[in-house]
């Protein structure tokens, strides 16, 4: 076999190998398909807001003052307005055992509430502060009739005093932004929405945070899995437009508009979505395409 032939064969092999590597890189970097996301619903512009699509505006709400909402798969719904431990506005906790059709207001004694979790109809967790602004973690095992100190070690919540920090079972950490809402996915996994529109996540208990995506004018967000998430954002004249992601926050598709402002919280279980807007509860059973009060 001639040396010229060997050299030609070697050159051809190298060219083919480079083409294969480039193809793999392009495949990994390719944007995921969004065919399974909700179809955008026409939005009626509101005279009360000037938010425009694709334009990140200054955050008009007090950072990290979002409400908290949680709904278990047995339709137990728990939500709270934030309140102020050092002010005149008290937190309000609302409980429903039928998805919001009827509600009650359990008394926790807390003036400020930063996180809630409805595990089941009987097990409820709340994190907040008393009148002295001292952190309180409490739990009810009788559906909100009584509350005791919570010794659970697997609950995440926003820092009471610093909007750039969150607290995990292992540490207090900085996601790298002004946090506007947070959602816990597991003991080590969490997601936050930020005042600058970014979505950030951690998979190691807050030791390291990464930017996962961006949603202009996002107000609050909630993730139910590593990839599936829901958000409320100002969009095309709607101050509380619902969005859905299926790729961890990299891309978002608009759903239905909820009338009112501000957008305070959004949550989900296996069958539906709930949202708190202007202190009013809304629910959706079609993935956020339309919303109504329970």
SERO-4910 file (N, C-alpha, C, O; in steps of 0.05 Angstrom, whole numbers):
BEGIN
 pado doro    nc1    nc2    nc3   cac1   cac2   cac3    cc1    cc2    cc3    oc1    oc2    oc3
  Unk    A     17    -24      0      0      0      0     18     25      0     37     27     16
  Unk    A     12     44    -17     29     67    -20     26     87      3      5     88     16
  Unk    A     47    102      9     46    122     30     25    144     24     12    155     42
  Unk    A     22    151     -2      3    172    -10    -25    163     -3    -42    179      6
  Unk    A    -31    137     -8    -58    127     -2    -64    128     28    -86    135     36
  Unk    A    -43    120     44    -47    120     73    -52    148     83    -69    153    100
  Unk    A    -36    168     72    -41    196     81    -68    206     74    -81    219     89
  Unk    A    -77    199     50   -104    207     41   -126    195     59   -145    208     66
  Unk    A   -123    170     65   -142    156     82   -143    169    110   -164    173    122
  Unk    A   -119    176    121   -118    188    147   -131    215    147   -146    221    166
  Unk    A   -127    231    127   -140    258    125   -170    255    124   -184    270    137
  Unk    A   -179    236    108   -208    232    106   -220    223    132   -242    232    139
  Unk    A   -206    207    147   -216    198    174   -218    221    193   -238    223    208
  Unk    A   -197    239    193   -198    262    211   -221    280    205   -234    290    223
  Unk    A   -225    286    179   -248    303    171   -274    291    179   -292    306    189
  Unk    A   -278    266    176   -303    253    184   -307    254    214   -329    259    224
  Unk    A   -285    251    229   -287    252    258   -294    279    268   -311    282    286
  Unk    A   -283    300    256   -290    328    263   -320    333    257   -333    346    273
  Unk    A   -329    324    235   -357    329    228   -376    315    248   -396    326    255
  Unk    A   -368    291    257   -384    277    277   -385    292    303   -407    294    315
  Unk    A   -362    302    313   -361    317    338   -379    342    336   -394    348    355
  Unk    A   -377    357    314   -393    381    310   -423    374    311   -439    389    322
  Unk    A   -430    352    299   -458    344    299   -468    338    326   -491    345    333
  Unk    A   -452    324    343   -460    318    370   -463    343    387   -483    346    401
  Unk    A   -444    362    384   -446    388    399   -472    402    392   -486    412    409
  Unk    A   -478    404    366   -503    417    357   -527    404    368   -547    417    375
  Unk    A   -527    377    370   -550    363    381   -554    369    410   -576    373    419
  Unk    A   -532    369    426   -534    375    455   -543    403    460   -558    408    478
  Unk    A   -535    422    442   -541    450    446   -568    458    435   -577    481    437
  Unk    A   -581    439    421   -606    446    408   -628    453    428   -630    439    449
  Unk    A   -644    473    422   -666    481    440   -687    459    440   -695    449    419
  Unk    A   -697    451    464   -717    430    465   -743    438    450   -749    461    449
  Unk    A   -757    418    439   -782    425    425   -803    435    445   -803    427    468
  Unk    A   -821    452    436   -841    463    454   -869    456    445   -888    469    451
  Unk    A   -871    435    429   -897    427    419   -916    418    440   -940    420    437
  Unk    A   -905    409    464   -923    399    485   -931    421    504   -946    416    523
  Unk    A   -923    446    499   -930    468    516   -957    480    508   -966    477    485
  Unk    A   -970    493    527   -997    505    521   -995    525    498   -975    539    495
  Unk    A  -1016    526    483  -1018    546    461  -1024    573    474  -1041    575    492
  Unk    A  -1011    594    464  -1015    620    474  -1044    629    471  -1056    626    449
  Unk    A  -1055    640    492  -1083    650    491  -1083    680    487  -1067    694    500
  Unk    A  -1100    691    470  -1101    720    466  -1104    735    492  -1121    727    509
  Unk    A  -1090    756    496  -1090    772    521  -1103    799    515  -1095    813    497
  Unk    A  -1122    807    532  -1134    833    529  -1117    854    544  -1114    852    569
  Unk    A  -1106    874    530  -1089    893    544  -1104    908    565  -1128    914    562
  Unk    A  -1090    914    587  -1102    928    609  -1091    957    611  -1067    961    607
  Unk    A  -1109    975    617  -1100   1003    619  -1084   1008    644  -1071   1029    647
  Unk    A  -1084    989    663  -1071    993    688  -1042    986    688  -1028    991    708
  Unk    A  -1032    975    667  -1003    967    666   -992    973    639  -1006    971    619
  Unk    A   -967    979    638   -954    986    613   -933    965    605   -916    970    589
  Unk    A   -934    941    618   -915    920    612   -917    912    583   -939    908    572
  Unk    A   -894    909    569   -893    901    541   -879    875    538   -860    870    553
  Unk    A   -887    859    519   -874    833    515   -845    837    508   -838    854    492
  Unk    A   -828    820    521   -800    821    514   -784    843    526   -760    846    520
  Unk    A   -796    860    543   -781    882    555   -781    879    585   -802    881    598
  Unk    A   -758    875    597   -755    872    626   -758    899    639   -742    917    634
  Unk    A   -778    903    655   -783    928    668   -771    928    697   -765    906    707
  Unk    A   -769    951    709   -760    952    737   -780    937    754   -805    939    750
  Unk    A   -770    922    773   -788    907    791   -803    926    809   -791    941    824
  Unk    A   -829    926    807   -845    945    821   -855    936    849   -867    951    863
  Unk    A   -850    910    856   -859    900    881   -836    899    901   -812    899    893
  Unk    A   -842    897    926   -821    895    946   -808    867    944   -822    847    946
  Unk    A   -782    866    939   -769    840    935   -774    820    957   -774    827    981
  Unk    A   -777    795    949   -779    773    968   -804    776    987   -804    765   1009
  Unk    A   -824    790    978   -848    793    994   -871    778    982   -895    783    989
  Unk    A   -865    759    965   -886    743    953   -901    726    974   -890    719    994
  Unk    A   -926    720    968   -941    702    985   -932    674    980   -916    669    961
  Unk    A   -942    655    996   -934    627    993   -959    610    990   -979    616   1003
  Unk    A   -959    590    972   -982    574    967   -974    545    963   -953    540    951
  Unk    A   -990    526    972   -984    497    969  -1010    482    967  -1029    487    982
  Unk    A  -1011    462    949  -1034    445    946  -1026    416    943  -1011    410    924
  Unk    A  -1035    399    960  -1029    371    959  -1048    356    940  -1068    368    931
  Unk    A  -1042    331    934  -1058    317    915  -1085    308    926  -1102    298    911
  Unk    A  -1090    311    952  -1117    306    963  -1134    331    964  -1154    333    977
  Unk    A  -1124    352    949  -1138    378    946  -1138    395    971  -1154    414    973
  Unk    A  -1119    389    989  -1115    407   1011  -1099    431   1002  -1077    428    990
  Unk    A  -1109    454   1006  -1096    479    997  -1089    496   1021  -1106    501   1038
  Unk    A  -1064    506   1021  -1055    524   1043  -1041    547   1030  -1022    543   1015
  Unk    A  -1049    571   1037  -1034    595   1028  -1034    617   1049  -1051    617   1067
  Unk    A  -1015    635   1046  -1012    656   1065  -1002    682   1052   -986    681   1034
  Unk    A  -1013    704   1060  -1002    730   1053   -978    735   1071   -977    725   1094
  Unk    A   -958    751   1062   -933    753   1076   -935    766   1103   -925    755   1123
  Unk    A   -947    790   1105   -947    804   1130   -921    817   1137   -902    816   1121
  Unk    A   -919    830   1160   -895    844   1169   -892    840   1199   -909    848   1215
  Unk    A   -870    826   1207   -866    821   1235   -860    847   1250   -865    849   1274
  Unk    A   -849    867   1236   -842    892   1249   -860    915   1240   -853    939   1241
  Unk    A   -884    908   1230   -902    929   1220   -931    924   1229   -936    908   1247
  Unk    A   -949    938   1216   -978    936   1224   -993    916   1207  -1017    911   1213
  Unk    A   -981    904   1187   -995    885   1169   -989    857   1179   -966    848   1178
  Unk    A  -1009    843   1188  -1006    815   1197  -1010    795   1174  -1025    799   1156
  Unk    A   -995    774   1176   -998    752   1157  -1025    739   1160  -1036    738   1182
  Unk    A  -1036    728   1138  -1061    714   1140  -1058    687   1127  -1050    684   1104
  Unk    A  -1064    666   1143  -1062    638   1134  -1090    628   1126  -1109    631   1142
  Unk    A  -1092    616   1103  -1118    606   1093  -1116    577   1087  -1096    568   1074
  Unk    A  -1135    561   1096  -1135    532   1092  -1161    523   1078  -1183    533   1084
  Unk    A  -1158    505   1059  -1181    493   1046  -1176    463   1042  -1154    455   1036
  Unk    A  -1197    447   1046  -1194    418   1042  -1208    409   1016  -1209    385   1010
  Unk    A  -1217    428   1000  -1230    422    975  -1221    439    952  -1238    448    935
  Unk    A  -1196    445    951  -1184    461    929  -1192    490    928  -1189    503    907
  Unk    A  -1203    500    950  -1209    529    951  -1239    535    950  -1247    558    952
  Unk    A  -1256    514    947  -1284    519    945  -1295    531    972  -1313    547    971
  Unk    A  -1284    522    994  -1290    534   1020  -1264    536   1035  -1246    520   1032
  Unk    A  -1262    556   1053  -1237    561   1067  -1241    567   1096  -1263    574   1105
  Unk    A  -1219    565   1111  -1219    573   1139  -1192    587   1144  -1174    586   1127
  Unk    A  -1190    600   1167  -1165    616   1173  -1154    608   1199  -1159    620   1220
  Unk    A  -1137    587   1199  -1125    578   1224  -1107    599   1237  -1095    615   1223
  Unk    A  -1107    600   1263  -1091    619   1278  -1064    607   1286  -1063    588   1301
  Unk    A  -1042    618   1275  -1016    609   1281  -1001    626   1301   -981    618   1313
  Unk    A  -1010    651   1305   -997    669   1322   -973    683   1309   -960    699   1322
  Unk    A   -969    678   1283   -946    690   1268   -955    716   1255   -978    718   1245
  Unk    A   -938    736   1256   -944    762   1243   -933    762   1214   -943    778   1197
  Unk    A   -914    745   1208   -903    744   1181   -899    715   1173   -889    699   1189
  Unk    A   -907    708   1149   -904    680   1139   -889    680   1113   -896    694   1094
  Unk    A   -867    664   1111   -851    663   1087   -854    638   1071   -847    637   1047
  Unk    A   -864    616   1083   -867    591   1068   -888    574   1081   -891    573   1106
  Unk    A   -904    559   1064   -923    540   1074   -921    514   1058   -911    515   1035
  Unk    A   -929    492   1070   -930    467   1056   -953    450   1066   -955    444   1089
  Unk    A   -971    443   1047   -993    424   1053   -985    396   1045   -986    390   1021
  Unk    A   -976    380   1064   -968    353   1057   -993    335   1053   -993    318   1035
  Unk    A  -1013    339   1070  -1038    324   1069  -1059    340   1083  -1054    362   1093
  Unk    A  -1083    329   1085  -1105    342   1099  -1099    347   1128  -1109    366   1140
  Unk    A  -1082    331   1140  -1076    334   1168  -1049    347   1174  -1046    361   1194
  Unk    A  -1029    342   1156  -1002    352   1161   -997    378   1146   -997    379   1121
  Unk    A   -992    400   1161   -987    426   1150   -962    438   1162   -958    436   1187
  Unk    A   -945    451   1146   -921    464   1156   -921    493   1149   -930    501   1127
  Unk    A   -912    510   1168   -910    539   1164   -884    549   1175   -875    541   1196
  Unk    A   -871    568   1160   -848    581   1170   -853    611   1170   -863    622   1150
  Unk    A   -847    625   1192   -851    653   1193   -838    666   1217   -817    657   1226
  Unk    A   -849    688   1226   -837    703   1249   -859    713   1267   -881    719   1258
  Unk    A   -853    715   1293   -871    725   1312   -869    755   1314   -855    768   1298
  Unk    A   -882    767   1334   -881    796   1337   -854    808   1343   -850    832   1340
  Unk    A   -835    791   1352   -808    800   1358   -790    794   1334   -765    797   1336
  Unk    A   -801    786   1311   -787    779   1287   -768    756   1291   -747    754   1277
  Unk    A   -774    738   1310   -759    714   1314   -770    692   1296   -794    688   1294
  Unk    A   -752    677   1283   -760    656   1264   -775    634   1279   -767    626   1301
  Unk    A   -797    626   1267   -813    604   1279   -820    584   1257   -830    591   1235
  Unk    A   -814    559   1262   -822    537   1245   -842    520   1260   -836    509   1281
  Unk    A   -866    518   1249   -888    505   1264   -901    484   1246   -900    486   1221
  Unk    A   -914    464   1258   -927    443   1243   -954    436   1257   -956    438   1282
  Unk    A   -973    429   1241   -999    420   1251  -1003    391   1241  -1000    386   1217
  Unk    A  -1011    373   1258  -1017    346   1250  -1047    340   1254  -1056    317   1252
  Unk    A  -1063    361   1259  -1092    358   1262  -1107    377   1244  -1129    387   1251
  Unk    A  -1096    383   1221  -1110    400   1201  -1112    429   1209  -1131    442   1200
  Unk    A  -1093    439   1224  -1093    468   1231  -1106    475   1257  -1107    498   1264
  Unk    A  -1117    455   1272  -1129    461   1298  -1109    469   1319  -1115    486   1336
  Unk    A  -1085    458   1318  -1064    465   1337  -1037    464   1323  -1034    451   1302
  Unk    A  -1018    479   1335   -992    481   1322   -970    477   1343   -973    485   1366
  Unk    A   -949    463   1335   -926    458   1353   -900    465   1338   -900    466   1313
  Unk    A   -878    469   1352   -852    474   1338   -845    451   1319   -849    428   1326
  Unk    A   -835    458   1296   -829    439   1275   -799    432   1275   -782    449   1271
  Unk    A   -793    407   1281   -765    398   1281   -757    386   1255   -735    374   1253
  Unk    A   -774    388   1234   -767    377   1208   -742    389   1197   -737    413   1201
  Unk    A   -725    373   1183   -700    383   1174   -699    385   1143   -677    388   1132
  Unk    A   -722    383   1130   -721    382   1101   -738    403   1088   -748    399   1066
  Unk    A   -741    426   1101   -758    447   1090   -742    472   1083   -726    481   1098
  Unk    A   -746    482   1058   -733    506   1048   -751    530   1052   -776    527   1053
  Unk    A   -739    554   1055   -755    578   1056   -738    602   1051   -713    601   1054
  Unk    A   -750    625   1042   -734    649   1037   -725    661   1064   -739    658   1084
  Unk    A   -701    673   1064   -691    685   1088   -710    708   1097   -719    723   1080
  Unk    A   -715    710   1122   -733    730   1132   -724    758   1128   -740    776   1123
  Unk    A   -697    763   1130   -687    790   1131   -671    798   1106   -667    822   1102
  Unk    A   -663    779   1090   -646    785   1067   -658    773   1042   -659    748   1039
  Unk    A   -667    790   1023   -680    780    999   -661    767    979   -670    757    959
  Unk    A   -635    767    985   -616    754    968   -607    726    979   -589    714    968
  Unk    A   -621    717   1000   -614    692   1013   -638    673   1015   -661    682   1017
  Unk    A   -632    647   1015   -653    627   1021   -640    607   1040   -616    606   1043
  Unk    A   -658    593   1055   -649    574   1075   -657    546   1068   -681    541   1063
  Unk    A   -638    528   1067   -643    500   1061   -638    484   1087   -629    495   1107
  Unk    A   -643    458   1087   -638    442   1111   -609    442   1119   -603    438   1143
  Unk    A   -590    448   1101   -562    446   1107   -548    473   1111   -528    475   1125
  Unk    A   -559    495   1099   -545    520   1099   -562    543   1091   -584    540   1080
  Unk    A   -552    567   1096   -563    591   1084   -545    598   1060   -521    599   1062
  Unk    A   -558    603   1037   -542    607   1012   -553    631    997   -575    641   1002
  Unk    A   -537    640    978   -544    663    960   -547    652    932   -527    644    920
  Unk    A   -571    652    921   -575    644    893   -561    661    873   -558    653    850
  Unk    A   -554    686    880   -540    704    862   -559    725    850   -553    736    829
  Unk    A   -581    731    864   -600    751    854   -619    759    877   -617    748    899
  Unk    A   -636    778    871   -657    785    890   -680    765    886   -692    765    864
  Unk    A   -685    749    905   -704    727    903   -733    738    906   -739    752    925
  Unk    A   -750    731    887   -778    740    888   -797    717    896   -819    722    906
  Unk    A   -788    693    891   -804    669    900   -786    645    899   -766    645    884
  Unk    A   -793    624    914   -777    600    913   -795    575    915   -816    577    926
  Unk    A   -786    553    904   -800    528    905   -781    506    911   -759    504    899
  Unk    A   -789    488    929   -772    465    936   -781    441    920   -805    435    918
  Unk    A   -762    427    909   -768    402    893   -761    377    909   -774    357    906
  Unk    A   -741    379    925   -732    357    942   -714    367    964   -711    391    968
  Unk    A   -702    348    979   -684    356   1001   -661    374    991   -654    393   1004
  Unk    A   -650    367    967   -627    382    957   -633    400    933   -616    416    925
  Unk    A   -657    398    922   -663    413    898   -684    435    903   -704    431    917
  Unk    A   -678    458    891   -697    481    893   -693    499    869   -673    499    856
  Unk    A   -714    516    865   -713    536    843   -722    563    855   -738    564    873
  Unk    A   -711    585    844   -720    611    852   -725    628    827   -712    624    806
  Unk    A   -744    647    829   -747    667    809   -734    693    820   -733    697    844
  Unk    A   -724    709    801   -708    732    809   -720    758    798   -735    758    778
  Unk    A   -714    780    812   -724    806    803   -715    814    776   -728    830    763
  Unk    A   -692    804    767   -682    810    740   -693    792    718   -684    794    695
  Unk    A   -712    774    726   -724    757    706   -711    729    703   -722    712    689
  Unk    A   -689    725    717   -676    699    714   -688    678    732   -701    684    753
  Unk    A   -685    653    724   -693    630    739   -668    615    747   -652    608    729
  Unk    A   -664    610    773   -639    597    782   -646    572    797   -667    570    809
  Unk    A   -628    553    797   -633    527    810   -608    516    823   -585    523    816
  Unk    A   -612    498    843   -591    484    856   -598    455    859   -622    448    862
  Unk    A   -578    437    858   -583    409    862   -566    397    885   -565    373    888
  Unk    A   -553    415    900   -536    406    922   -541    422    947   -522    429    962
  Unk    A   -567    427    953   -574    440    978   -566    469    980   -566    480   1002
  Unk    A   -561    482    958   -554    510    958   -524    516    958   -516    539    958
  Unk    A   -508    495    956   -479    499    955   -471    514    930   -452    529    930
  Unk    A   -485    508    908   -480    521    883   -506    526    868   -523    508    867
  Unk    A   -509    550    857   -533    557    842   -525    563    813   -504    574    808
  Unk    A   -543    555    794   -538    559    766   -562    574    754   -585    570    762
  Unk    A   -556    590    733   -578    603    718   -589    582    699   -575    571    682
  Unk    A   -615    578    701   -629    558    684   -644    570    661   -647    557    640
  Unk    A   -652    595    663   -668    607    642   -676    635    649   -665    647    669
  Unk    A   -694    646    634   -702    674    638   -732    677    628   -740    666    608
  Unk    A   -747    692    644   -774    700    636   -778    729    643   -778    737    666
  Unk    A   -780    746    622   -783    774    627   -806    781    645   -828    770    643
  Unk    A   -801    799    664   -821    809    682   -834    788    699   -857    791    707
  Unk    A   -820    766    705   -831    745    722   -836    755    750   -819    770    761
  Unk    A   -858    749    762   -865    757    789   -861    734    809   -847    737    829
  Unk    A   -872    711    803   -870    688    820   -869    663    803   -879    663    780
  Unk    A   -857    641    813   -855    616    798   -856    593    817   -849    596    841
  Unk    A   -865    570    807   -866    546    823   -860    522    806   -871    518    784
  Unk    A   -840    505    815   -833    481    800   -843    457    815   -840    455    839
  Unk    A   -854    438    800   -863    413    812   -844    390    808   -844    371    822
  Unk    A   -827    392    787   -806    373    781   -781    389    772   -782    414    772
  Unk    A   -760    375    765   -736    389    756   -742    405    731   -730    427    727
  Unk    A   -760    396    714   -765    409    688   -792    424    687   -793    444    673
  Unk    A   -812    415    701   -839    427    699   -842    450    718   -838    446    742
  Unk    A   -850    473    708   -854    496    725   -875    514    714   -883    513    691
  Unk    A   -885    532    732   -907    550    725   -900    578    737   -887    579    758
  Unk    A   -908    599    723   -901    625    732   -923    645    726   -940    640    710
  Unk    A   -922    668    740   -939    691    734   -920    714    727   -901    720    742
  Unk    A   -925    727    705   -908    749    696   -925    771    682   -946    765    672
  Unk    A   -915    795    682   -927    817    667   -921    813    638   -898    809    630
  Unk    A   -942    813    621   -939    806    593   -961    818    576   -985    813    581
  Unk    A   -954    834    557   -973    846    538   -997    858    551  -1020    853    543
  Unk    A   -993    874    571  -1015    888    585  -1028    873    607  -1045    884    621
  Unk    A  -1020    848    611  -1031    832    633  -1011    831    655   -988    823    651
  Unk    A  -1019    839    680  -1000    839    702   -996    812    715   -977    808    730
  Unk    A  -1014    793    709  -1011    766    720  -1017    745    698  -1037    731    699
  Unk    A   -999    744    679  -1001    725    657   -988    698    666   -966    699    676
  Unk    A  -1002    676    662   -990    650    669   -973    639    647   -979    642    624
  Unk    A   -950    628    655   -931    615    636   -925    587    646   -926    581    670
  Unk    A   -918    570    626   -910    542    632   -883    536    619   -878    544    597
  Unk    A   -866    521    634   -842    511    622   -840    480    626   -850    469    645
  Unk    A   -828    467    606   -824    438    608   -794    431    606   -787    408    605
  Unk    A   -777    452    606   -748    447    603   -732    462    624   -711    472    619
  Unk    A   -743    463    648   -729    474    671   -727    504    671   -711    515    687
  Unk    A   -743    518    655   -742    547    655   -728    559    631   -725    583    629
  Unk    A   -718    542    613   -703    551    589   -722    565    570   -716    586    559
  Unk    A   -746    553    565   -766    565    548   -792    565    562   -798    548    579
  Unk    A   -809    585    556   -835    588    569   -857    593    548   -852    606    528
  Unk    A   -881    583    553   -904    587    536   -926    601    552   -932    592    574
  Unk    A   -938    622    541   -959    636    556   -985    620    556   -993    607    536
  Unk    A   -999    622    579  -1026    610    581  -1047    631    583  -1048    648    565
  Unk    A  -1063    631    604  -1084    651    607  -1077    674    625  -1058    672    641
  Unk    A  -1091    696    622  -1087    720    638  -1106    720    661  -1130    714    659
  Unk    A  -1095    726    685  -1112    729    709  -1114    759    714  -1094    773    716
  Unk    A  -1138    769    716  -1143    797    719  -1136    805    748  -1146    793    767
  Unk    A  -1120    826    751  -1113    836    777  -1083    840    781  -1067    830    765
  Unk    A  -1076    854    802  -1048    860    808  -1046    866    838  -1063    881    848
  Unk    A  -1026    856    852  -1003    842    842  -1007    812    840  -1025    800    852
  Unk    A   -989    799    825   -987    770    824   -971    762    848   -948    770    852
  Unk    A   -983    745    866   -971    739    892   -960    711    895   -940    707    908
  Unk    A   -973    691    882   -963    664    886   -977    646    865   -998    652    855
  Unk    A   -963    624    859   -974    603    841   -965    576    851   -942    573    860
  Unk    A   -983    556    849   -976    529    858   -990    509    841  -1008    516    825
  Unk    A   -983    483    845   -995    462    828   -994    436    843   -977    431    860
  Unk    A  -1013    418    836  -1011    390    843  -1013    374    818  -1010    384    796
  Unk    A  -1019    348    820  -1020    331    796  -1044    336    778  -1044    327    755
  Unk    A  -1064    351    787  -1088    354    772  -1095    383    765  -1112    388    747
  Unk    A  -1082    403    777  -1090    430    771  -1070    451    782  -1050    444    794
  Unk    A  -1077    476    776  -1061    499    785  -1078    517    802  -1102    519    799
  Unk    A  -1064    531    820  -1077    552    837  -1059    576    837  -1035    574    834
  Unk    A  -1071    599    840  -1055    624    840  -1069    644    859  -1093    644    863
  Unk    A  -1052    661    870  -1062    683    887  -1055    709    873  -1031    715    869
  Unk    A  -1075    725    866  -1071    750    853  -1089    771    866  -1113    767    868
  Unk    A  -1077    793    875  -1092    814    888  -1108    803    912  -1131    811    916
  Unk    A  -1096    784    927  -1108    772    950  -1133    755    943  -1148    748    961
  Unk    A  -1136    748    918  -1158    731    909  -1147    705    899  -1127    704    885
  Unk    A  -1161    683    905  -1153    656    897  -1165    649    870  -1189    653    865
  Unk    A  -1148    638    852  -1157    629    826  -1148    600    821  -1127    592    832
  Unk    A  -1163    586    805  -1156    558    799  -1159    552    769  -1175    565    756
  Unk    A  -1143    533    760  -1144    524    732  -1142    494    731  -1125    482    744
  Unk    A  -1160    481    715  -1158    452    711  -1150    445    683  -1153    421    675
  Unk    A  -1140    464    667  -1132    458    640  -1104    468    634  -1098    478    612
  Unk    A  -1086    466    654  -1059    473    650  -1053    503    649  -1032    511    639
  Unk    A  -1072    519    658  -1067    548    658  -1079    563    635  -1076    587    633
  Unk    A  -1093    549    617  -1105    562    594  -1127    582    602  -1130    603    591
  Unk    A  -1142    574    623  -1163    592    633  -1164    590    663  -1156    569    675
  Unk    A  -1174    611    676  -1174    613    705  -1201    623    715  -1214    638    702
  Unk    A  -1208    613    739  -1233    622    751  -1230    620    781  -1214    604    791
  Unk    A  -1246    635    796  -1246    633    825  -1261    608    833  -1283    603    822
  Unk    A  -1251    592    852  -1264    567    861  -1292    572    871  -1305    553    879
***
